[in-house]
Amino acid sequence: MNTPSTPSPAALPWADYLSETDRTVLARGKFGRRMGFGERTAVVVIDAQKYMVGESGRDAEWPSSCGDIGRRSVAAIATLVRAAQDAGVPCFFTRFELAADGADIGVYRRKRDLLQSPHWCLEGTVGAELVPELSPAPGDVVFVKKKPSGFHGTPLLGYLVERGIDTVVIVGGATSNCIRATVFDAASYNFRAIVPHEAVFDRIPVSHAISLFDMDRQFADVVPMADVLAHFAQPRKGRTC
């Protein structure tokens, strides 16, 4: 079992948004304790798709692109996934995609238009594909989801239970939407959730920072990616990571 290091408060992505009063409240309530890794770890990659990161110099053509922020995070995700695969850690990849006619969009359509663009998340389009930097390995699983959480209406929970997983490293985007929803559901199912902050991304910096803060306060360990890579590098002693 490995416990990630606690980052310096000044290094945390949300540090600039908290007042001294906020910090006093956190200290009094003893929020943000580290839970660390358990005995068996999996990586859950949330919606690392082309529509989420667009193309350098052409982001105006990709209506949901997170731009350079997303592309930098994809590079970190790819590094982490390769390390997990080398260590024999199972990886699960979600893809969010919708029918072209919006038949499966549900209440989301009350908040946002169905965008008729091949550069969005419509099924069968280039936008719905995983980014090319990610290559699922034999034994990894790729599946479609229709809601923010990687657990809702998907086989993820069953796969994790079958493999005896107790810790999920959650990466991808967007931090304030699908990452946050997946982390909260993971905690509700009593998984340890680990979020390497370099490997998650969002369109709006303040949403990213405060969502990381909310997750770290009570439902996940938000840690430097180096902590996760160090965990993967440890001898496995005959067990799944």
Secondary structure, DSSP 8 states (H G I E B T S, - for coil): --------GGGSTTGGG--HHHHHHHHHHT--------S-EEEEEE--BHHHH--TT-GGG-TT--HHHHHHHHHHHHHHHHHHHHTT--EEEEEE-B-TT-TT-GGGGGTS-----TTTTBTTSGGGSB-TT----TT-EEEEESSSSSSTTSSHHHHHHHTT--EEEEEEE-IIIIIHHHHHHHHHTT-EEEEEGGGEE-SSHHHHHHHHHHHHHHT-EEE-HHHHHHHHHS--TTS--
